[in-house]
């Protein structure tokens, strides 16, 4: 219970004492004058419990003088008839009242201390709640800033990938058109030289140059197609993958099987480029690091997504890299590039690896309407 303020406690304590004396007077016909302290005990207890130290002492003194004046013979005076007995009674009343007051004060102070501690804790809780709310606001603001920065970085990464693809397409076209035409012109010039009479050594040198030109032309054509195969734009992913897998198997001596689901059809250009680049990167990694003599490439349609799987039976990724498979930011450039391409298209990349081999799984959203491929492509 909240304690009354000081201005009201003293008057209340005096009124309680007077009321206790008046009630005792009203009880004289029933109780007589024997033991006149019945009602004043209640007044002392009330004052000690609720009014505080000073008011309870005031109540005790008023009650003591009231009992002395009205209830102890000689009545109506401060003269004792039985000095020893009446003084003993008053001293006992004052002593017990003192204990009651001490207990009440102790209880009041304990309540005050408890109330103060409670207010302090409530203030601390309020401060903690405010600090927590402020921290949450800061975290939300930082998270929003981080999300914005990540989105900006993702847009920048997407733009870089697009520029990279455009540059690869431009270089492929330049190699095929410009350098290819110059090599063709050189070959024609060598043919003219060989048609004229030459000594045997010059004839052999011209023949060697003609052979070297053919070899360079083939290499230029291969590099041009690897940068950006024309089949990818002209016919689609299925033919481009068949061409690339055949050439890769021939160059690397790794037996690669290709399974292409004919229900996929033509995909958006950016999706076909991303899938082709992922196959390129994965087969290159298999050739360089896995030690596997076989590999499998599967492009399937599952519900509303395209599923690309590249699997080998090699040694798997090193233990240190396996522990970081959940975070592509800590993987190599190739894995980060593949993951970024897939993420740009709203898909997901997953890598599973153990001592028996590695599986790379790329999931991309499949368009609702696609142009069907005539037949299942498999190698």
VEXBA-139138 format. One record per atom (N, C-alpha, C): x, y negated, z. Coordinates in steps of 0.02 Angstrom, whole numbers, plus 50000, padded with zeros to 5 digits. Layout:
BEGIN
XYZ
...
***
This chain:
BEGIN
500435006050000
500005000050000
500444993850000
500244988949963
500624982749960
500544978850027
501094976450053
501074972750116
500794965750106
500414963450155
500114956750151
500664951550158
500554945850129
501054940550133
501074937650203
501614934350218
501744931850286
501204927150310
500954922750268
500454917750289
499804920950314
499664927050291
499044930250312
499144935450366
499754937850376
499854943350423
499774941250496
500024935350513
499974933250584
499254931850604
498864928150565
498154927150584
497774933750587
497924938150541
497584944650541
497764948650603
498414948450623
498614952050683
498264949250745
498194942650749
497834939650807
497104941650806
496774941650747
496074943550743
495974950850762
496434955250741
496384962350758
496424963250834
496884959550866
496954960150939
496324957750974
496054952050953
495444949450985
494854954150973
494814956850912
494274961550897
494324967750941
494934970250951
495024976150994
494794974651065
494964968751091
494744966951159
493984966251163
493684963151112
492954962351113
492604969151110
492864973651068
492564980351064
492624983951131
493204982951165
493274986151231
492774983351280
492634976851277
492124973951321
491444976951307
491284978051242
490644980951225
490584988051250
491144991351259
491134998351282
491154999151358
491154993451394
491184993851468
490594997751496
489964996751471
489415000851498
489525008351489
489895010151436
489995017251423
490625019951456
491175016051455
491805018451481
492005015551548
491685010151565
491875006851626
492535003151618
492875001751675
493504998151672
494115002751675
493975009251681
494545013851684
494875014451615
495545014651617
495945015251555
495715010251502
495875003951511
495624998751466
496004998251399
496455003051387
496895002451328
496635006351267
496025009051270
495785013251215
495805009651148
495505003951144
495445000551079
496074996651060
496444994251110
497034990251093
497584994451061
497585001051078
498085005351044
497975005150968
497335005550948
497195005450877
497424998850845
497324993250881
497544986750855
498304986550846
498664989250896
499394989150892
499624993450833
499324999450827
499525003850773
499395000650705
498804997550695
498644994250632
499144988750617
499284984450667
499744978850655
500444981350640
500664986550678
501344989150667
501404992250598
500864995350575
500904998950512
500844994350451
500424989250456
500274985350396
500484978050399
500564975350459
500694968050464
501424966250474
501834970950497
502534969450506
502734968450578
503384967150587
503664966850655
503384961150696
503434954950672
503194949150709
502454949450725
502014950650676
501304951050690
501124956650739
501464962350735
501304967750781
501504965950853
502054962350861
502244959950928
501714955050954
501474950650909
500944945950929
500314949750951
500134954950914
499544958950932
499644962151001
500244964851012
500384968151076
500324963251134
500604957251126
500584952251180
499864949951194
499484948651140
498794946551150
498394951951186
498494958251164
498134963751196
498344964551269
499004963851283
499244964651352
498934959351398
498964952951375
498674947651417
497914948251422
497594950551367
496864951351369
496654956751418
497014962451415
496854967851463
496984965551535
497544962051545
497714959551611
497174954851637
496934950351593
496464945351616
495754948151626
495544952451577
494824954451580
494694961351611
495184965751609
495034972551627
495404975151688
495894971251713
496244973351773
496014969051832
495834972451886
495614968551944
496214964751973
496104958951993
495494955052000
495304952351931
494674954051905
494454952351838
494394944751829
494594942451770
494544935351754
495114931351782
495654934551802
496244930951829
496864935051812
497434931951824
498064935451812
498374937751878
497934939251926
498154941651991
498014949151995
498524953052017
498434960252022
498154962152090
497694966952089
497454969752151
497904975452174
498054980052125
498514985552139
499144984152098
499594980552128
500174977952091
500564983552058
500744988652098
501174993852071
500844997652015
500224999852024
499885003851973
499734999951910
499504993651919
499324989751860
499924987451821
500464985851856
501084983951821
501374989951784
501324995851818
501565002051785
501175003351721
500515002251723
500095003251663
500284998451608
500394991951626
500584987051576
501264988551546
501744990551589
502414992251563
502384998251516
501985003251537
501895009051493
501585007051427
501085002751428
500765000351367
501274996751323
501664992251354
502154988551316
502694993151287
502904998151328
503435002751305
503195006951246
502595009851254
502335013951199
502185009651137
501955003451150
501834998951094
502494997451058
503034996851098
503684995751067
503885001451021
503775007851045
503915013551002
503485013450939
502845011850949
502395011550891
502625006250842
502825000450868
503054995050825
503694997050789
504155000450826
504775002750795
504635007650738
504185012450751
504005017150698
503685013650639
503235008950654
502905005350600
503395001250560
503864997950595
504374994050559
504814998450516
504995004350545
505405008950506
505025011250444
504385012850452
503985014850395
503915009250344
503805003050370
503724997350325
504364996050285
504944996650320
505574995550285
505705001050234
505525007250254
505605012750206
505165011550144
504545009250156
504115007750099
504385002050057
504634996950092
504924991350056
505524993550014
505954997750046
506535000250010
506315004549951
505805008749963
505565013049909
505265008849853
504865003649873
504564999349822
505104995649783
505624993349819
506174989849785
506534994449738
506675000549762
507015005449719
506585007249659
505925007949672
505475009549617
505465003949565
505434997649589
505454992049543
506104991849504
506654993449541
507304993449507
507334998849453
507065004749470
507055010149421
506605008449362
506035005449377
505585003449323
505924998249278
506284993649311
506654988649271
507184991949228
507544996949258
508045000549220
507735004349162
507155007549177
506815011249124
506585006549068
506335000649088
506134995749037
506734993748994
507294992449030
507904990548993
508134996148947
508095002348974
508295008048933
507835008848872
507175008048884
506715008548828
506855003148776
506974997048801
507134991548754
507774992948716
508294995448755
508924997048722
508835002748672
508435007748691
508305013348646
507935011048583
507435006748594
507065004148536
507524999948491
507954995948523
508424991948483
508914996348445
509145001748480
509605006348447
509265009948389
508635011948400
508265015148345
508175010348287
508025003948303
507964999048249
508614998348210
509174998348249
509824997748216
509975003948173
509805009848202
509925016048164
509495016048101
508855014048108
508435013748048
508715008847997
508955003048022
509234998147976
509865000847942
510295004047983
510915006847954
510745012547906
510235016647925
510035022147881
509765019447815
509355014047820
509095011047759
509675008247716
510165005047750
510735002547712
511135008247680
511215013747719
511575019447693
511205022647635
510535023247642
510145026047587
510195021647525
510165015047537
510225010447480
510915011147447
511435011647490
512105012447462
512175019047425
511875024447454
511905030847420
511535030747353
510955027347352
510585026847290
510985022847238
511295017447262
511715013447216
512295017647191
512605021447237
513165025747217
512935031147169
512325033947181
512075039047137
511925036147067
511635030047067
511515026847002
512175025446965
512675023147004
513325021846974
513625028346947
513575033746988
513835040146966
513475042546904
512805041746903
512435043646843
512655039646782
512765033146792
512995028946736
513675031246711
514125032946759
514795035246740
514755041846701
514315046446725
514235052746689
513965051546619
513485046946614
513205045446549
513735042446503
514135037846531
514675034846491
515185040146471
515315044746518
515795050146503
515535054546445
514885056246448
514605060246394
514605056546328
514445050146330
514465046146269
515175045646241
515665044946286
516355044546264
516595051246235
516375056846267
516555063346239
516245064246170
515615061946162
515285062446097
515655058246045
515865052146066
516235047746019
516905050746000
517275053346049
517915056446035
517835062545990
517315066446004
517195072345962
517065070345890
516665065145882
516515062845814
517145059945780
517555056145818
518165053345789
518655058745769
518725063845812
519175069245795
518945072945733
518285074145730
518025078045675
518035074045609
517845067745613
517775063745552
518445060645531
518725056445573
519315052645553
519935057145547
520125060345602
520725064445600
520645070445554
520035073245554
519915078945508
519995076945436
519755070945418
519825068645348
520565067345331
520935064545379
521645063245365
522025069745357
521865074745398
522195081245390
522015084345323
521385083445302
521185086145236
521585082745180
521685076045187
522065072345137
522795074745136
523075075945196
523765078445199
523815085245166
523315089445179
523325096145149
523305095745073
522895091145046
522865090344973
523535087844945
523855083244982
524515080844960
525025086544960
525005090745011
525475096445013
525335101244956
524685102044940
524525106444883
524815103644818
524795097044810
525085094044750
525835094944749
526135094244807
526865095144810
527045102344792
526655107144817
526805114144804
526695115944730
526265111944695
526145113444624
526715111344579
527175107544604
527755105244565
528335110144577
528805110344528
529375114944537
529795112744597
529925117344642
530325116044702
530835121644711
531385119944743
531865125244759
531555129744813
531795135644822
531485140444870
531405137644940
531905134144965
531875131445034
531305126345040
531245121844991
530715116844993
530035120044986
530005125444944
529365128844936
529145132045002
529635135145038
529465138145102
529245132945153
529585127145154
529405121845200
528705119145185
528545118545120
527885116045102
527345121045122
527505127645113
527025132745134
526925132645210
527485131745247
527425131445320
527005125445341
527125119745309
526735113745325
525985114845311
525845118245255
525155119645238
524835124045291
525215128945315
524955133345369
524855129445434
525335125045449
525275121045510
524675116345507
524545113545447
523965109145439
523325113045452
523285119145427
522695123245440
522605124645515
523175126045547
523145127445619
522925121245659
523215115445641
523025109245676
522295107645663
522065108745602
521355107445586
520895111745629
521075118145636
520665122545679
520665120145751
521265118245776
521315115845845
520915109445855
520955104945807
520585098645812
519835100045812
519615104745770
518905106445767
518685109545833
519105113845861
518925117045925
518875111845981
519375107345984
519365102146036
518755097746027
518605095945964
518035091745951
517385095045973
517315101545959
516705104945978
516665106046054
517245106946085
517235107846158
517055101246193
517275095646165
517085089246194
516325088246190
516045089646133
515325089046125
515125092946063
514875099046072
514715103146012
514135100045973
514205099445908
513655096745867
513025100945872
513105107445884
512525111845889
512065109645946
512355106645998
511955104546055
511435099346036
511625094745992
511155089645969
510715092145913
510995096345869
510635098145808
510135103845819
510355109145853
509935115045861
509705116045933
510145114645982
509935115246051
510425119246094
510255120046156
510705123046205
510845130446189
510345134046166
510435141146154
511005142446104
510995139146047
511515140145997
512195137546021
512185131846056
512815129046081
513135133746132
512745136746176
513025141446225
513275147746190
512915150346141
513145156346105
513825154846073
513875149046039
514505147246007
515065146646058
514925143246114
515455142146163
515655148746196
515175152946215
515335159246249
515745163746203
515565164146139
515945168146092
516665165646087
516745159046080
517425156246075
517815157146139
517495156346195
517845157146259
518065164446268
517635169146252
517815176146259
518405177846214
518405175146154
518955176546107
519615173546132
519585167346159
520205164146180
520465166946246
520025168446294
520235170346361
520275177846371
519995181846324
519965189046330
519545191246391
519075187046411
518605188646465
517935190346433
517665196146449
517025198246421
516455194546455
516125190146418
515585186046447
514935188146414
514435189646456
513765191146430
513315185046441
512905183646391
512455177846394
511735180346389
511325178246435
510605179846433
510225173246436
509845171846382
509485165546376
508745167046369
508345164846417
507625166146418
507295162046362
506945165546316
506645161946260
506045157646280
505805158246342
505235154146364
505455147146383
506095145846384
506335139146405
506255134146349
506465135746289
506405131146233
506895125346240
506755120046201
507175114046203
507045110146266
507575108046297
507545103946358
507725096746341
507585092146386
507825085246375
508575085146364
508805080346325
509515080146305
509975080046365
509795076046416
510235075646474
510275082246512
509715086046512
509715092546546
510155097546507
510105097546441
510505102146401
511245100646408
511415094146409
512125092246417
512375094446486
511965093346538
512175095246606
512285102746611
511815106746584
511885114046588
512485116446548
512595113546489
513175115546449
513835113946486
513865107946516
514475106046552
514585110546613
514055112646646
514135117146704
514405123846681
514145126446626
514405132746599
515145132046581
515325126546548
516025125246532
516455125346593
516255121546644
516665120846705
516735127646740
516185131246746
516205137646782
516635142846746
516555143446680
516965148246643
517695146346644
517845139946642
518535137746648
518825139646716
518435138746769
518665140746836
518765148246841
518315152146810
518395159446810
519045161346776
519195158146720
519805159746683
520435157846723
520405152246757
521005149746792
521115152946860
520575154346897
520665156046968
520395162846989
519885165546956
519555171346985
519915177946973
520255178546917
520575184946900
520085190046875
519455188046864
518945192746840
519015193746765
518885199946743
518915201446671
518225201246640
517715200146681
517025199646655
516685193746687
516165191246653
515755185846680
515065186346648
514575183446682
513885183546656
513595176646663
513255174546610
512895168146609
512165169546595
511725167346641
511015168546633
510645161946641
510215160446592
509785154546596
509055156946592
508705156246649
508035159046656
507555153546675
506905155146668
506385150546690
506005153846747
505965150246804
505615152646862
505105147346883
504465148946873
503935144146890
504055137546853
504195132246891
504275125646860
505005123346860
505465128146858
506165126146857
506575130646811
507115127846787
507605131746748
508155133946795
508335140146791
508825143146836
509425145446796
510005142246808
510625144146775
511065147746826
511295153746808
511735157646851
512365159446812
512935158146843
513575160246815
513925164546868
514075170746851
514325175546900
514955178846874
515425180046921
516025183846903
516145189146956
516615193646943
516805198846990
517535198047010
517715191847023
518415190347040
518545190447115
519065186947135
519295186947205
518885182247248
518455178047219
518065173347259
518465167247278
518115162547308
518445156447329
518885157747391
519405153747401
519795154447462
519365153347524
519585156247580
519205155847643
519075148647663
519565144247654
519475137247674
518925133847635
518865135547570
518345132647529
517665135747543
517645142147560
517005145347576
516675142047636
517075139947685
516805136747744
516515129947729
516685127047670
516445120347653
515935120347597
515655126247582
515185126747526
514555122647536
514365121447600
513755117547612
513845110147598
514465107847594
514595100747582
515035100147520
514725098247463
515095097547401
515585091647403
515465086947452
515915081247457
516625083447475
516695089447507
517345091847528
517625096947478
517255098347424
517495103047374
517905099347320
518105103247270
518515100247218
518115095747172
518485092547125
518175087847079
517655091247035
517815097447013
517355101046969
516685102447003
516695104847064
516075106247100
515695099847114
516045094547132
515705088147145
515375085547081
515735086247025
515445083946961
514815087846943
514845094546951
514255098646936
513675096846982
513825096047045
513285094347092
512975087547076
513385082747057
513135076147041
512695076346978
512895080146929
512485080746868
511805083646885
511795088946925
511165092146943
510735087446985
511045084047033
510665079547077
510365073747037
510715071346986
510455065946945
509805067846910
509715074346898
509125076846863
508605079646910
508695078546976
508205080847025
508255088247041
508825091247028
508925098347041
509375099647101
509615105847106
510035107747162
510555112747138
511145112547168
511695117047151
511855121247212
511955127647202
512115132347256
512705136647234
513175137747281
513765141847267
513805147247320
513855153447298
513945159147343
514595162647324
514995164247374
515645167247358
515865171847414
516145177447395
516465181947443
517035185547407
517305190547438
517875194047408
517695197947346
517045198847332
516835202647273
516665198247213
516705191647222
516565187247166
516195180947187
516015176847138
515695170347150
515085169747104
514565166747132
513965165247092
513805157847100
513735154447045
513535147347045
512825147047017
512365143947055
511665143647036
511465136247031
511225134346973
510975127546963
510235127846947
509855123746984
509125123446974
508945116446949
508585116346892
508355109946864
507605110346852
507255104746861
506535104846846
506425106346772
505935110646758
505775112446689
505205108146664
505255105246604
504705101246578
504085105546566
503505102346569
502875106046561
502805108746490
502965104746441
502895106846371
503575107446339
503745113246313
504385114246281
504285117546214
504785116646171
504765119846105
505055126846112
504665131846097
504865138746108
505445140646063
505885144946088
506435147646049
506195154146016
506345155345954
506065160945918
506195167745953
506785168745982
506935175246010
507405174446068
507455179846108
507905179946165
508615180046140
509005175446167
509695175146147
510115178646198
510485183546179
510915187146227
511535189646191
512065189646229
512705192146203
512985197246252
***
